[in-house]
Amino acid sequence: MIQVLPGYSDGNAVRSAIKSAARMAAQDLNPSVGTLVQQATYDRFLCRVFSDPNSTFLLKGGTGMLARVAHARSTRDVDLASIDTETEAAVADLITLSRIDLGDHFRFAFAGRRTQIGGENQPYTAGTNLTFDVYIGVTKHGNLSIDLAAGHTPTGRVERRAPANRLPLPRLRSHDYLLYPIADQIADKACATLTSYGVAGKAPSREKDLVDLVTIALHEQIDAHALHQALATEMILRRLDPPVEFRIPASWGPAYARLARQIMFLMNYRTVEDALSLAKSLLDPILSGTVEHGVWDPSILRWTRRS
């Protein structure tokens, strides 16, 4: 018989428990206690979103990376995609889910909305930014920013996972997340890097995408066929001529190095040259058609035949 632990008596008790767990998790590691507390707030919101077994929402972006790899780069907001749902319906659904009471003394009060035009990351989707005020008990503790994209269905298999960065707080009712497929996430980031923007053909600026590509290469198994399909679909949507190799703008380097210095597992990939070399090992065989089937093995950093 599974023992159900009692919840916390009030907001002060749950906040104290989160801080204590964050202090333990932060010992001798990045990120900081404050960052881990912030991630715990994200988790309480996302547990509401994914408490619905029929949820149409998928977690992507930096928070999605943290759900896969606990010490990936930190992020200031939550990126959600709503599949097979138009923007207005997705906004209404998200606000409704945010009001679910999980008995954790958190409350997320919808505070406003700002329409967004598609940027470098998936410019073909309709997007909006939602802000929620965060309350623990009766006290407000800042706000939460949600970037919501709607109307695009990814090509790969959706994954349900317990987030790798979740603090051990067994007295809080939690739910696993639905994650944006890894092949589609790679395709988003690779194609955003390969795309020029505007009439003047401005180079992309999201050096954090290279950080994420290296993080994925170091930690995730990837199916070659799924990645090929995701890349081909993303290129069509972006009207991007298929390249035979992955490249980055010549100006990239300083921003990447600043981000990489903050991530312990990137100690061997501190420079943009090392990062690009690994990203090319992952992407070039797929882009060139050299590899059509098989699996990327993060333990040896190369494509292998499926066993």
C-alpha positions in Angstrom: 0.0 0.0 0.0 1.4 3.4 -1.0 1.6 5.8 1.9 0.3 9.3 1.1 2.2 11.9 3.0 0.3 14.8 4.5 0.6 18.2 2.9 2.0 21.4 4.4 0.0 23.3 6.9 0.3 26.7 5.2 2.2 28.8 2.7 5.0 29.6 5.0 5.6 25.9 5.7 5.7 25.0 2.0 8.0 27.9 1.1 10.4 26.9 3.9 10.4 23.3 2.6 11.2 24.4 -0.9 14.1 26.6 0.3 15.5 23.8 2.4 15.4 21.4 -0.5 17.0 24.0 -2.8 19.8 24.6 -0.3 20.5 20.8 -0.2 20.4 20.5 -4.0 22.6 23.6 -4.6 25.6 22.3 -2.5 28.7 22.4 -4.6 26.7 22.9 -7.7 25.3 25.5 -10.1 22.6 26.8 -10.1 22.0 28.9 -7.1 19.4 28.4 -4.3 17.3 31.3 -5.8 17.3 29.7 -9.2 16.2 26.4 -7.8 13.4 28.0 -5.8 12.3 29.7 -9.1 12.3 26.4 -10.9 10.2 24.9 -8.1 7.6 27.6 -8.8 7.6 26.7 -12.4 7.1 23.1 -11.4 4.0 23.9 -9.3 2.5 25.7 -12.3 3.4 22.9 -14.7 2.0 20.3 -12.4 -1.4 22.0 -12.8 -1.0 22.1 -16.6 -0.1 18.4 -16.8 -2.6 17.2 -14.2 -5.0 16.8 -17.0 -4.3 13.4 -18.7 -5.8 14.8 -21.9 -3.7 18.0 -21.9 -2.8 19.4 -25.4 0.1 21.3 -24.0 3.8 20.4 -24.4 6.8 21.8 -22.6 9.6 23.1 -24.7 12.3 25.8 -24.6 14.7 26.2 -21.7 12.4 24.8 -19.1 11.9 21.8 -21.3 15.7 21.3 -21.4 15.9 21.5 -17.6 13.2 18.8 -17.4 15.5 16.6 -19.5 18.9 17.6 -18.0 18.8 19.0 -14.4 21.7 21.4 -14.8 21.1 22.7 -18.3 21.1 26.5 -18.8 18.7 28.4 -16.6 15.8 30.4 -18.1 13.5 33.2 -17.0 10.2 31.9 -18.4 8.2 28.8 -19.4 7.7 27.9 -23.1 4.6 25.9 -23.9 3.2 24.7 -27.2 -0.4 23.8 -27.6 -1.0 21.2 -30.4 -4.1 21.1 -32.5 -5.5 24.1 -30.7 -5.9 27.7 -31.8 -4.4 30.5 -29.7 -7.6 31.8 -28.1 -8.7 28.3 -27.0 -5.2 27.5 -25.8 -5.1 30.7 -23.7 -8.5 29.9 -22.1 -7.4 26.3 -21.4 -4.2 27.4 -19.8 -5.9 29.9 -17.5 -8.4 27.3 -16.4 -5.6 24.7 -15.6 -3.7 27.4 -13.7 -6.6 27.6 -11.2 -6.4 23.9 -10.2 -5.9 23.5 -6.5 -3.2 20.9 -5.8 -3.3 21.5 -2.0 0.2 23.1 -2.1 -0.8 26.6 -1.1 0.2 28.0 -4.4 -2.1 30.2 -6.5 -1.5 31.5 -10.0 -3.6 34.6 -10.8 -3.8 35.6 -14.5 -2.4 39.1 -14.7 -2.2 40.0 -18.4 -1.4 39.0 -21.9 0.8 40.3 -24.7 0.5 39.2 -28.3 3.8 38.1 -29.9 4.7 37.8 -33.6 6.8 34.7 -34.4 10.4 35.3 -33.8 13.6 33.4 -34.7 12.3 30.2 -33.0 9.3 28.9 -35.1 8.3 32.2 -36.8 5.4 30.4 -38.5 3.4 29.9 -35.3 1.0 32.1 -33.6 2.3 33.2 -30.2 1.3 35.1 -27.1 2.9 35.8 -23.7 0.9 35.4 -20.5 1.7 36.7 -17.1 0.6 35.2 -13.8 1.0 36.6 -10.3 2.3 33.9 -8.0 0.9 33.6 -4.5 2.1 31.2 -1.8 -0.5 31.4 0.9 -1.7 35.0 1.0 1.6 36.5 0.1 2.6 37.4 -3.5 6.0 36.1 -4.6 6.6 37.8 -8.0 5.2 36.6 -11.3 5.5 34.0 -13.9 5.9 34.5 -17.6 4.6 32.0 -20.1 5.4 32.0 -23.8 2.6 30.1 -25.5 2.7 28.9 -29.2 -0.3 27.3 -30.7 -1.4 25.5 -33.9 1.7 23.5 -34.8 1.9 19.7 -34.4 5.4 18.3 -34.1 6.5 15.3 -36.1 8.0 13.2 -33.3 6.8 11.2 -30.4 5.7 13.2 -27.4 7.4 12.0 -24.2 6.0 11.9 -20.7 8.8 12.3 -18.0 9.2 13.2 -14.4 11.4 16.4 -14.7 15.0 15.9 -13.9 15.3 19.2 -12.1 12.4 18.6 -9.7 13.3 19.1 -6.0 12.6 16.1 -3.7 9.4 17.3 -2.0 7.2 14.2 -1.6 4.6 16.0 0.4 3.6 18.0 -2.7 1.3 16.4 -5.2 3.2 16.3 -8.5 2.6 15.2 -12.1 5.0 14.2 -14.9 5.4 16.5 -17.9 4.6 16.1 -21.6 7.8 17.1 -23.4 8.1 18.5 -26.9 9.7 15.7 -29.0 13.5 15.9 -28.9 13.9 15.6 -32.7 11.6 18.6 -33.2 13.4 20.6 -30.6 16.7 19.9 -32.3 15.1 20.9 -35.7 13.8 24.1 -34.2 17.2 25.2 -32.9 19.2 24.0 -35.9 17.0 25.7 -38.5 16.7 28.9 -36.4 20.5 29.0 -36.5 20.6 28.4 -40.3 18.0 31.0 -41.1 18.6 34.7 -42.1 15.9 37.2 -41.0 14.3 40.2 -42.6 14.8 41.9 -45.9 18.5 42.6 -45.0 19.1 38.9 -44.2 20.1 39.5 -40.6 22.0 36.7 -38.9 20.3 34.8 -36.0 21.2 35.9 -32.5 20.2 33.0 -30.3 23.6 31.6 -29.2 21.7 29.8 -26.4 20.4 27.5 -29.1 24.0 26.2 -29.6 24.2 25.6 -25.8 21.1 23.5 -26.0 22.2 21.6 -29.0 25.4 20.6 -27.2 23.5 19.8 -24.1 21.2 17.5 -26.1 24.2 15.8 -27.9 25.8 15.0 -24.5 22.7 13.6 -22.8 20.0 12.3 -25.2 19.5 9.3 -27.5 18.1 10.5 -30.8 16.6 8.5 -33.6 18.1 9.3 -37.0 14.9 8.9 -39.0 12.9 11.0 -36.6 15.5 13.8 -36.7 15.6 13.7 -40.5 11.8 14.0 -40.7 11.8 16.8 -38.2 14.5 18.8 -40.0 12.9 18.3 -43.4 9.5 19.5 -42.0 11.0 22.5 -40.3 12.9 23.6 -43.4 9.7 23.5 -45.5 7.9 25.6 -42.9 10.7 28.1 -42.8 11.2 28.0 -46.6 14.8 27.2 -46.0 17.0 25.7 -48.7 18.3 22.3 -47.4 21.9 22.7 -46.3 24.4 19.9 -46.4 26.2 21.0 -43.2 25.4 22.9 -40.0 27.0 26.3 -39.6 26.8 29.3 -37.2 27.2 33.0 -37.8 30.8 34.3 -37.7 29.9 36.7 -34.9 28.9 34.0 -32.5 31.2 33.2 -29.6 31.1 35.6 -26.7 27.5 35.0 -25.7 28.0 31.3 -26.0 31.1 31.3 -23.8 29.3 33.3 -21.1 26.5 30.8 -21.0 28.8 27.7 -21.2 30.9 28.9 -18.2 27.8 28.6 -16.0 27.2 24.9 -16.8 29.4 22.3 -15.2 29.0 19.6 -17.8 30.1 21.9 -20.6 33.7 22.1 -19.1 35.0 20.5 -22.3 32.9 22.7 -24.6 33.7 26.2 -23.3 34.5 27.6 -26.7 32.2 28.1 -29.7 34.6 26.1 -31.8 34.4 23.0 -29.6 30.6 23.4 -29.4 30.3 23.7 -33.2 32.4 20.6 -33.7 30.0 18.5 -31.5 26.9 20.0 -33.1 28.2 19.2 -36.6 28.9 15.6 -35.5 25.2 15.4 -34.5 23.7 17.2 -37.5 25.9 17.0 -40.5 25.4 13.2 -41.2 21.7 13.8 -41.2 21.8 17.0 -43.3 24.1 15.4 -45.9 22.1 12.1 -46.0 25.1 10.1 -44.8 23.1 8.7 -41.9 19.5 7.8 -42.5 18.9 5.2 -39.8 20.4 4.5 -36.4 20.7 6.2 -33.1 22.8 9.0 -31.7 24.7 7.6 -28.7 25.5 10.4 -26.1 28.0 8.1 -24.3 30.3 8.0 -27.4 29.1 11.1 -29.2 28.4 9.5 -32.5 25.8 7.8 -34.7 25.5 4.1 -34.3 23.4 1.3 -35.8 20.3 0.4 -33.8 21.0 -2.8 -31.8 
